[in-house]
Amino acid sequence: MTTHKVNIAEKLAGFTEQWAPRRIARVNDYEIKAARIEGEFIWHTHEDTDELFLVVDGTLTIRLRDGDVVLGPGEMYVVPRGVEHCPAAREEAQILLFEPAGTVNTGGEGGDRTREPVDA
């Protein structure tokens, strides 16, 4: 296995597409994905896994049915498995996601927002 350092800013600068996570690293069976987001995603759940959001730049609001969690740069939040949530950003935010390989970004909802992560 070859190891190398990953420059998060360079990875995020390498694409502009919104809501299309890019895989930047693997840790055991977890993937670390970089994403650019703006606007509102869809309400969804991940029944079998938690999902960690880490904000690199901008502001991310994670809407939950019982209240919002607002995150700025350097802040993170773990959405517990089975909790319905809807990520949103008024202006572009750059984030990292930590989740098991194979996790579908739209959970069980599917639809036209579903994206397979590609390598950054």
C-alpha positions as CSV (number, residue, x, y, z in Angstrom):
1,M,0.0,0.0,0.0
2,T,1.3,3.4,-1.0
3,T,0.8,6.2,1.5
4,H,1.0,9.9,0.7
5,K,-0.2,13.2,2.3
6,V,-3.4,14.7,1.1
7,N,-3.8,18.5,0.8
8,I,-7.5,19.1,1.4
9,A,-7.5,22.6,-0.1
10,E,-5.9,21.2,-3.3
11,K,-8.5,18.4,-3.5
12,L,-11.4,20.9,-3.1
13,A,-9.9,23.3,-5.7
14,G,-9.8,20.4,-8.2
15,F,-13.6,20.4,-8.8
16,T,-16.6,22.8,-8.7
17,E,-19.6,20.5,-9.0
18,Q,-22.0,20.9,-6.1
19,W,-23.3,17.9,-4.1
20,A,-21.0,15.5,-5.8
21,P,-18.6,14.1,-3.2
22,R,-15.0,13.2,-4.2
23,R,-13.2,10.4,-2.4
24,I,-9.9,11.7,-1.1
25,A,-8.8,8.9,1.3
26,R,-9.7,5.6,2.9
27,V,-9.3,4.6,6.5
28,N,-9.9,0.9,6.9
29,D,-13.5,0.5,5.5
30,Y,-14.3,4.2,5.8
31,E,-14.0,6.8,3.0
32,I,-13.2,10.5,3.5
33,K,-15.0,12.5,0.9
34,A,-14.6,16.2,0.0
35,A,-17.7,18.1,-1.2
36,R,-18.8,21.5,-2.2
37,I,-22.4,22.3,-1.3
38,E,-24.8,25.2,-1.7
39,G,-28.5,25.3,-1.2
40,E,-30.5,22.5,0.4
41,F,-30.1,18.8,-0.1
42,I,-32.9,16.3,0.6
43,W,-34.2,14.9,3.8
44,H,-32.8,11.4,4.2
45,T,-31.5,8.8,6.7
46,H,-28.7,6.3,6.8
47,E,-30.2,3.4,8.7
48,D,-27.0,1.4,9.2
49,T,-24.3,4.0,9.8
50,D,-23.5,7.3,11.5
51,E,-22.3,10.2,9.2
52,L,-19.6,12.7,10.2
53,F,-19.6,16.2,8.7
54,L,-16.5,18.4,9.1
55,V,-16.6,22.0,7.8
56,V,-13.5,23.2,6.0
57,D,-14.9,26.5,4.7
58,G,-18.2,28.3,4.9
59,T,-21.2,27.5,7.1
60,L,-23.2,24.2,7.0
61,T,-26.6,23.8,8.6
62,I,-27.6,20.3,9.3
63,R,-31.4,20.3,9.6
64,L,-32.8,17.8,12.0
65,R,-36.5,17.3,12.8
66,D,-35.9,18.5,16.4
67,G,-33.7,21.5,15.5
68,D,-30.8,22.7,13.4
69,V,-27.1,22.3,14.0
70,V,-25.0,25.1,12.5
71,L,-21.3,24.5,11.9
72,G,-18.5,26.8,10.9
73,P,-14.9,26.1,9.8
74,G,-13.2,23.6,12.0
75,E,-16.4,22.3,13.5
76,M,-17.9,18.8,13.0
77,Y,-21.1,17.0,13.9
78,V,-22.0,13.3,13.8
79,V,-25.5,12.5,12.6
80,P,-26.4,9.2,14.4
81,R,-27.6,6.3,12.3
82,G,-31.3,6.3,11.6
83,V,-31.7,10.1,12.2
84,E,-33.4,12.0,9.4
85,H,-31.4,15.0,8.3
86,C,-31.0,17.6,5.5
87,P,-27.7,19.4,5.0
88,A,-28.0,22.9,3.7
89,A,-25.7,26.0,3.0
90,R,-26.9,29.5,2.1
91,E,-23.6,30.1,0.4
92,E,-21.1,27.6,-0.8
93,A,-19.5,25.5,2.0
94,Q,-16.7,23.1,1.6
95,I,-16.9,20.0,3.8
96,L,-15.5,16.6,4.5
97,L,-17.6,13.5,5.1
98,F,-16.5,10.4,6.9
99,E,-18.6,7.3,6.3
100,P,-18.3,3.6,5.4
101,A,-17.4,2.8,1.9
102,G,-20.5,2.2,-0.2
103,T,-22.7,4.7,1.8
104,V,-25.2,6.2,-0.6
105,N,-25.3,10.0,-0.2
106,T,-29.1,10.1,-0.3
107,G,-29.6,7.2,2.1
108,G,-32.7,5.2,1.2
109,E,-34.3,8.1,-0.6
110,G,-32.5,7.7,-4.0
111,G,-33.5,10.0,-6.8
112,D,-31.6,12.4,-9.0
113,R,-29.4,13.7,-6.2
114,T,-27.8,10.3,-5.7
115,R,-24.1,10.4,-6.7
116,E,-21.4,7.7,-6.6
117,P,-18.2,9.2,-5.2
118,V,-15.3,9.4,-7.6
119,D,-11.7,9.8,-6.7
120,A,-10.5,13.4,-6.4
